[in-house]
C-alpha cells in the first residue's frame, strides 16, 4: 500500500496494490476510484485536498492498525 500527498497538484492518492488500472470512476465530486480488470478497487484519489483538509491536519497524518 502507498499513500502519496502531492501538494503541488493538491491531491491525495492511496494505492492498495500495484495491479493495472483499467477503469476509473468519480464517485463523488473530487473523489475517484480506480479499478483493476477484476473490478476490484485498487486506488483512491482525492482532488482539491486543501478544500477538504487543512494544512495542519496533513502535517499530523496518523497511521493506525488494530
C-alpha positions in Angstrom: 0.0 0.0 0.0 1.1 3.5 -0.7 -0.2 6.9 0.3 1.0 9.9 -1.6 0.1 13.6 -1.0 1.1 15.9 -3.8 1.0 19.5 -2.5 1.7 20.9 -6.0 -1.3 19.3 -7.6 -3.3 19.3 -4.3 -4.1 15.6 -4.4 -4.0 12.6 -2.2 -3.6 9.2 -3.7 -4.0 5.9 -1.8 -2.9 2.9 -3.8 -3.9 -0.5 -2.4 -1.9 -2.7 -4.8 0.1 -2.5 -8.0 -2.3 -4.2 -10.3 -3.0 -2.4 -13.6 -5.8 0.3 -13.5 -8.3 -0.3 -16.3 -11.1 1.9 -15.2 -11.7 5.0 -13.1 -15.0 6.4 -11.8 -15.7 9.7 -10.0 -18.0 8.5 -7.2 -18.3 11.9 -5.6 -17.1 15.3 -6.5 -13.3 15.2 -6.5 -13.2 11.5 -5.3 -12.1 9.0 -7.9 -11.9 5.2 -7.5 -9.5 3.2 -9.7 -10.4 -0.4 -10.6 -8.4 -3.3 -11.9 -9.5 -5.8 -14.6 -11.4 -7.8 -11.9 -13.5 -4.8 -10.9 -11.6 -4.5 -7.6 -10.8 -1.0 -6.2 -7.0 -0.6 -6.2 -6.7 3.2 -5.8 -8.5 6.2 -4.3 -7.7 9.7 -5.5 -8.9 12.9 -3.8 -8.6 16.1 -5.8 -8.5 19.6 -4.3 -7.4 18.2 -1.0 -6.8 21.6 0.6 -10.5 22.3 0.4 -11.3 19.3 2.5 -8.4 19.0 4.9 -6.4 21.8 6.5 -2.6 22.0 6.1 -2.3 21.4 9.9 -4.3 18.1 9.6 -2.0 17.0 6.7 1.1 17.7 8.9 -0.4 15.4 11.6 -1.3 12.5 9.4 -1.6 9.4 11.5 -1.4 5.7 10.6 -3.3 3.3 12.7 -3.7 -0.5 12.7 -5.6 -2.7 15.1 
